[in-house]
Amino acid sequence: MKKMFLLLLLITISTVCHAKEPCTNKTSIENYQFNINTQPYKFTSYYCEDKNKDEDDTIFSKPGILEIHSKNFNKTYKNVVGIAGQRGIIFSQWNDKHKPVFFYSIKYTTAYIPIIIKDNNIMINCSYIELTLRTGIEANYSYCGDLQIVEDGFGDEGFEKFIPDFYLEPTYYFSNFTENKESLQYKKFDVFIGKIDGISFYRRYSSIKDYELNKYTIVIVNKEKEYRFKPEDEVYQRIVDRSGSQTFIGLDIVDSKGNIKFYNKKALSALLNKSTIKRNITSYIQYDEKTKLYNKPSNRSATDMYLVQHDSVTILDEILNKSNGYVDWYKISYNSKKHGKIIKWIKGNAFFPMSEISSD
């Protein structure tokens, strides 16, 4: 009787151990190790190619499994990583920053979603997104929502909550500087990307070549000063669930070690106040017809003067349309051969290279 009991116990233990095995045919196995909260964690991700695997509970056409092991932490997650149509979610590290993330990809959008381990759970609350625009350059923005626990099936809808659309990118969305214009080949220029109250944000390119390579420095300015972030830092525009120009609330700066610091309007103002660099924002007229000059930001104040494509101007100020975040007017300074230095206003579409936009 005792032998029978031991045999039954052995069979039960064997069955339980076998049940814990999530997959027998593992492919594309990736192993990572990270120190989180001073404790080492091993992450293993793979696709499960079991022929008889029940796929009724998965949203992925090619489901993956993520295992996380550490001292007092041993968990297996299903339906969190995998491939579903054009959408893919894998576990990886954030470039060379040695930071554990879910990497999300769909069409022209990719995102790094850092993993947080807290209260014996893995959690996420922020995403750092790269959107490839139709000009071929990338727009970087970030979003933070409520802290959420990642569980089996989280990939069904959870990640989409952290990849919101971002529309505050009108000027560089349409930017298309003429590559074969010899006079512009080696000149720097700035492209407006957003504004919070009195603080404006620009991308600074050292040449058209850098523009095509998506190499730039983020510059913030008020009416008098400018501050330049380090070129090696990754800069993301932080957005929230609001519309128009109120969507943009600050910058996330990610250094080469993966440290993230959020700068709101107050912190950005402090950087500008400390700066000793005088504001010097310049760009080129892209509109391929005559660009009228105005004495005031008003259609009724038009002058007889105008600028033409590739004229270089210094941008003194800009006025946003509060409903959609587009620039309605730029205040500019221009060195005219006939009139000397003139300070006037031009319409925001002067930096759009589209002939179909009316100049009136």
C-alpha positions in Angstrom: 0.0 0.0 0.0 2.9 2.3 0.8 4.5 1.5 -2.5 1.3 2.3 -4.3 1.0 5.6 -2.6 4.5 6.6 -3.5 3.9 5.6 -7.1 0.8 7.7 -7.3 2.6 10.6 -5.7 5.5 10.3 -8.3 3.0 10.2 -11.2 1.2 13.3 -9.8 4.5 15.2 -9.4 5.6 14.2 -12.9 2.2 15.4 -14.4 2.4 18.7 -12.5 6.0 19.3 -13.7 5.0 18.5 -17.3 2.0 20.8 -17.1 4.3 23.7 -16.2 6.2 23.3 -19.5 4.7 26.0 -21.7 6.2 24.9 -24.9 8.1 21.9 -26.3 9.3 23.3 -29.7 10.9 26.7 -29.0 12.3 28.8 -31.8 14.0 32.2 -32.1 15.2 32.0 -28.5 16.6 35.2 -27.0 18.2 35.5 -23.6 18.9 38.7 -21.7 20.1 39.5 -18.2 19.5 42.8 -16.4 20.0 44.1 -12.9 16.8 45.6 -11.7 16.5 47.1 -8.2 20.0 45.7 -7.6 18.8 42.2 -8.3 19.7 40.1 -11.4 16.9 39.0 -13.6 17.0 36.6 -16.5 14.6 37.1 -19.4 14.0 34.5 -22.1 11.7 35.0 -25.0 10.9 32.6 -27.8 8.2 31.6 -30.3 6.3 28.4 -29.6 6.0 26.2 -32.7 4.0 23.3 -31.1 1.8 21.8 -33.8 -1.0 20.8 -31.5 -0.9 23.9 -29.4 -4.3 25.4 -28.7 -4.4 28.8 -30.5 -8.0 29.8 -29.4 -6.6 31.9 -26.6 -4.1 33.9 -28.6 -4.4 37.1 -30.7 -1.0 36.5 -32.3 -0.6 34.6 -35.6 2.9 33.8 -34.3 2.6 33.7 -30.5 5.7 34.2 -28.3 6.4 33.4 -24.7 8.3 35.5 -22.2 9.9 33.9 -19.1 11.4 35.9 -16.3 13.4 34.3 -13.5 15.1 35.7 -10.5 15.3 35.1 -6.8 11.7 34.6 -5.6 10.4 35.6 -9.1 9.6 32.9 -11.6 6.9 33.8 -14.1 5.9 32.8 -17.7 3.8 35.2 -19.8 1.7 34.2 -22.8 0.0 36.4 -25.4 2.2 39.3 -24.5 4.9 39.1 -27.2 4.4 37.8 -30.7 3.4 38.8 -34.3 -0.1 39.7 -35.3 -0.5 40.9 -38.9 1.7 44.0 -39.4 2.1 44.4 -35.6 4.9 42.9 -33.7 5.8 43.0 -30.0 9.1 41.5 -28.8 11.1 41.6 -25.6 14.4 43.3 -26.1 16.8 45.9 -24.7 16.6 49.7 -25.5 19.4 50.1 -28.1 22.7 50.1 -26.2 21.2 51.4 -23.0 21.0 47.9 -21.4 17.4 48.6 -20.3 14.7 45.9 -20.5 11.8 46.9 -22.8 8.9 45.7 -24.9 9.7 46.7 -28.5 6.5 47.6 -30.4 6.4 47.9 -34.2 3.6 48.6 -36.7 3.9 50.1 -40.1 5.8 53.4 -39.7 5.8 53.4 -35.9 8.1 51.8 -33.4 8.2 52.2 -29.6 10.3 51.3 -26.6 8.2 50.5 -23.6 10.4 50.1 -20.5 9.7 47.3 -18.0 9.2 48.1 -14.3 9.3 45.3 -11.7 7.4 46.2 -8.6 5.4 44.3 -6.0 6.3 40.9 -7.6 4.8 42.1 -11.0 6.1 43.4 -14.2 4.6 46.8 -15.1 4.7 49.5 -17.7 3.5 53.1 -17.8 5.5 55.0 -20.5 6.4 54.6 -24.1 9.1 56.3 -26.2 7.9 56.4 -29.8 9.5 56.9 -33.2 7.2 57.8 -36.1 8.6 57.9 -39.6 7.1 60.8 -41.5 6.4 60.9 -45.2 9.5 63.0 -45.6 11.6 60.1 -44.4 12.7 61.7 -41.2 11.7 60.5 -37.7 9.5 62.3 -35.1 10.2 61.3 -31.5 7.5 61.6 -28.9 6.6 60.0 -25.6 3.5 59.2 -23.6 3.0 58.1 -20.0 -0.3 56.7 -18.7 -1.4 54.8 -15.6 1.0 52.2 -14.2 -0.4 48.9 -15.5 0.4 45.3 -14.6 1.4 43.1 -17.6 -0.5 39.8 -17.5 -1.3 37.0 -19.9 -3.2 38.5 -22.9 -1.9 42.0 -22.3 -1.0 42.2 -26.0 -4.6 42.1 -26.9 -5.2 45.8 -26.3 -2.9 47.0 -23.6 0.1 48.2 -25.6 -2.1 50.2 -28.0 -3.0 52.5 -25.1 0.6 53.6 -24.8 1.0 54.3 -28.6 -1.3 57.4 -29.1 -1.2 59.4 -32.3 0.6 62.7 -32.3 -0.3 65.5 -34.6 1.8 68.4 -33.3 4.4 68.1 -36.1 3.1 70.3 -38.9 6.2 72.2 -40.0 8.8 69.4 -40.2 6.1 67.1 -41.5 6.1 69.1 -44.7 9.7 70.1 -44.7 11.5 69.1 -47.9 14.6 71.1 -48.4 15.9 71.1 -52.0 18.9 68.7 -52.1 20.5 70.1 -55.3 20.4 73.7 -54.3 24.1 74.5 -54.2 23.7 77.6 -52.0 22.1 75.5 -49.2 24.4 72.5 -49.2 26.6 73.5 -46.2 24.4 76.0 -44.3 22.7 75.2 -41.1 19.0 75.7 -40.6 16.3 75.2 -37.9 13.0 73.6 -38.2 10.1 74.4 -35.8 8.6 71.4 -34.0 6.5 72.8 -31.2 5.8 75.4 -28.5 4.7 75.6 -24.9 3.5 79.1 -24.1 6.7 81.3 -24.6 9.1 78.4 -25.2 9.7 77.2 -28.7 11.4 74.0 -29.9 13.5 73.6 -33.0 15.5 70.9 -34.7 18.9 72.3 -35.8 20.6 70.7 -38.8 24.1 71.6 -39.8 23.4 70.9 -43.5 20.9 69.3 -45.9 23.0 66.1 -45.6 22.4 66.0 -41.9 18.7 66.6 -42.5 18.5 63.6 -44.8 20.4 61.5 -42.2 18.0 62.6 -39.5 21.0 64.1 -37.5 20.1 67.2 -35.5 20.3 69.0 -32.2 17.2 70.0 -30.2 17.2 73.8 -29.5 14.8 75.5 -27.2 14.3 79.3 -27.2 12.4 82.2 -25.7 12.4 85.6 -27.3 16.0 86.3 -26.2 17.9 83.1 -25.5 18.4 79.6 -26.7 19.5 76.4 -25.1 21.0 73.4 -26.9 20.6 69.8 -25.7 23.5 67.4 -26.2 23.5 65.8 -29.6 24.0 62.3 -28.2 20.9 62.6 -26.0 17.6 61.2 -27.3 14.9 63.9 -27.1 11.2 63.0 -27.0 8.3 65.4 -26.9 6.0 64.3 -24.0 2.3 64.4 -24.9 -0.9 63.9 -22.9 -4.5 63.1 -23.8 -5.5 66.5 -24.9 -6.0 68.1 -28.3 -4.3 70.8 -30.3 -1.3 72.7 -28.9 -2.2 71.6 -25.4 -1.1 68.0 -26.3 2.6 68.9 -25.9 3.7 69.3 -22.2 7.5 69.0 -22.2 10.5 66.9 -23.1 11.9 63.6 -22.1 15.7 63.5 -22.3 17.2 60.0 -22.5 21.0 59.9 -22.0 23.4 57.3 -23.3 23.1 55.2 -20.1 19.3 55.0 -20.4 18.6 57.5 -17.7 15.3 59.4 -18.4 14.5 62.9 -17.1 11.3 64.7 -17.8 11.5 68.5 -18.3 8.1 70.4 -17.9 7.6 74.0 -18.8 9.1 75.2 -15.5 12.2 73.1 -15.8 12.7 74.2 -19.5 12.4 77.8 -18.4 15.1 77.3 -15.8 17.4 75.9 -18.5 16.8 79.0 -20.7 17.3 81.4 -17.8 20.7 79.8 -17.1 21.8 80.0 -20.7 24.1 82.8 -21.9 23.5 82.0 -25.6 21.6 84.6 -27.6 18.7 83.4 -29.6 19.7 82.7 -33.3 17.1 80.7 -35.1 17.3 80.7 -38.9 15.7 78.8 -41.7 14.9 79.0 -45.4 11.8 79.9 -47.3 10.5 76.8 -48.9 7.3 78.0 -50.6 8.0 78.1 -54.3 6.0 81.2 -55.1 6.4 84.8 -53.8 6.0 85.0 -50.0 4.3 88.3 -49.0 5.7 90.3 -46.0 3.2 91.8 -43.5 3.6 94.6 -41.0 1.5 92.7 -38.5 0.2 89.2 -38.1 -2.9 90.2 -40.1 -4.1 89.8 -43.7 -4.9 93.5 -43.7 -1.3 94.6 -43.2 0.3 93.2 -46.4 3.2 95.2 -47.9 4.5 95.2 -51.5 7.6 93.4 -50.4 8.1 89.6 -50.7 10.6 86.8 -50.3 11.3 83.9 -52.7 12.3 80.3 -52.2 15.6 79.6 -50.4 15.8 83.1 -49.0 17.4 82.8 -45.5 15.5 84.4 -42.6 16.0 84.8 -38.9 12.9 83.6 -37.0 12.0 86.0 -34.1 8.7 84.6 -33.0 5.8 82.4 -34.1 2.1 82.4 -33.4 0.3 79.0 -33.1 -3.2 78.2 -34.1 -4.5 77.0 -30.7 -7.1 74.6 -32.2 -4.7 72.5 -34.3 -1.1 73.4 -33.3 -0.1 74.7 -36.7 1.9 77.9 -37.1 -0.2 80.7 -38.4 2.4 83.4 -38.5 6.2 83.9 -38.1 7.9 87.1 -37.2 11.1 87.2 -39.2 14.2 89.4 -39.8 15.6 89.5 -43.3 18.6 91.3 -44.8 17.4 93.0 -47.9 19.9 94.4 -50.5 17.5 97.2 -51.2 16.0 98.0 -47.8 18.7 96.7 -45.4 17.5 94.8 -42.3 13.7 94.5 -42.2 11.5 92.9 -39.5 8.1 91.7 -40.8 5.6 88.9 -40.5 5.1 86.0 -42.9 2.4 83.3 -43.0 3.3 79.9 -41.6 3.0 78.1 -44.9 6.2 79.9 -46.1 8.1 76.9 -44.8 5.9 74.4 -46.7 7.4 73.3 -50.1 3.9 72.9 -51.6 2.9 75.0 -54.6 -0.8 74.2 -54.0 -0.9 76.4 -50.9 -2.3 79.8 -51.6 0.0 82.7 -50.7 -3.0 85.0 -50.2 
